[in-house]
Amino acid sequence: MSDCLFCKIVAGEVPATIVREGERVVAFRDINPQAPTHVLVIPKDHHPSVAELAAADVGLLGEVLGEAHRVAVDEGVDGTGYRVVFNTGAGAGQTVFHVHAHVLGGRGLNWPPG
């Protein structure tokens, strides 16, 4: 999609700090990190949400999740714990409508806090 920020990152039209890249999936650092490790993992193909990706290509969804784990390993947070989050829809906080998994770690992420 020509107006999709993440499609532009995939196409190399918008810069990003790429940490992993495969044939169908790419991972890059979030520009507004919410934890010491905050990496976004996206499919290169455009799917607006995780629900739509799951309906269209469950294998690609599996690749996104597998890549999220590899990011956690590379970032050294797999042993201490990490979170993988998909925001689905505006009401859940999704602001870029190209499915993306947030990989968060490097600090306590217990919920509820306290």
C-alpha positions in Angstrom: 0.0 0.0 0.0 1.5 3.3 -1.1 0.5 5.2 2.1 1.5 2.5 4.6 4.5 3.5 6.8 5.5 -0.1 7.3 5.2 -0.9 3.6 7.5 2.0 3.0 10.0 0.6 5.5 9.9 -2.7 3.7 10.5 -1.0 0.4 13.4 1.0 1.8 11.6 4.3 1.3 11.6 5.1 5.0 14.7 4.4 7.2 14.5 2.0 10.1 17.0 0.2 12.3 16.6 -3.3 11.0 17.6 -6.0 13.5 16.5 -9.1 11.5 15.3 -9.7 8.0 14.1 -12.8 6.3 12.3 -13.6 3.0 8.8 -12.7 4.3 9.4 -11.0 7.7 11.4 -8.0 8.9 12.1 -6.8 12.5 13.2 -3.2 13.4 13.5 -1.0 16.5 10.5 1.0 17.6 11.1 4.7 17.3 9.2 5.3 20.6 10.5 2.4 22.8 8.4 1.5 25.8 11.1 -0.8 27.2 14.9 -1.3 26.8 14.1 -3.9 24.1 11.2 -2.8 21.9 11.3 -4.3 18.4 8.5 -4.5 15.9 8.2 -7.7 13.8 6.1 -7.4 10.6 5.3 -9.4 7.5 6.6 -7.9 4.4 3.2 -8.4 2.8 0.5 -5.9 3.9 -2.2 -7.2 6.2 -4.0 -4.6 8.3 -4.3 -6.6 11.5 -3.3 -9.8 13.2 -6.9 -11.0 12.7 -6.7 -10.5 9.0 -3.3 -12.1 8.8 -4.5 -15.1 10.7 -7.5 -15.5 8.3 -5.3 -15.0 5.2 -2.0 -16.9 6.0 -1.6 -18.7 9.3 1.8 -19.8 8.2 3.0 -16.3 7.8 1.6 -15.5 11.2 3.7 -18.4 12.6 6.8 -16.8 10.9 6.1 -13.5 12.6 5.9 -15.2 16.0 9.0 -17.3 15.3 10.9 -14.2 14.4 9.7 -12.5 17.5 11.3 -15.2 19.6 14.5 -15.0 17.6 14.6 -11.2 18.3 14.2 -12.0 22.0 17.1 -14.4 21.8 19.3 -12.0 19.9 18.4 -9.2 22.4 19.2 -11.4 25.3 15.8 -11.2 26.9 14.6 -14.8 26.3 15.9 -16.0 29.6 14.5 -13.2 31.8 11.2 -12.9 30.0 9.7 -10.9 27.2 6.3 -9.9 26.0 4.9 -10.2 22.4 1.9 -7.9 21.8 -0.4 -7.4 18.9 -2.7 -4.3 19.1 -5.7 -5.0 16.9 -7.9 -2.1 16.0 -7.9 1.6 17.0 -9.7 0.8 20.2 -6.8 -1.4 21.3 -4.2 1.2 20.4 -3.2 0.2 16.9 -2.0 3.3 15.1 -0.3 1.7 12.0 -2.7 -0.6 10.2 0.0 -3.0 9.0 0.1 -6.0 11.4 3.0 -5.8 13.8 4.2 -7.7 16.8 5.8 -5.7 19.6 8.7 -7.6 21.3 9.2 -6.0 24.7 11.8 -6.9 27.3 14.7 -5.8 29.4 12.8 -4.6 32.4 10.0 -5.9 34.6 6.8 -6.3 32.6 4.6 -7.8 35.3 0.9 -6.8 35.1 -0.6 -5.4 37.1 2.4 -3.4 38.2 3.3 -3.3 41.8 
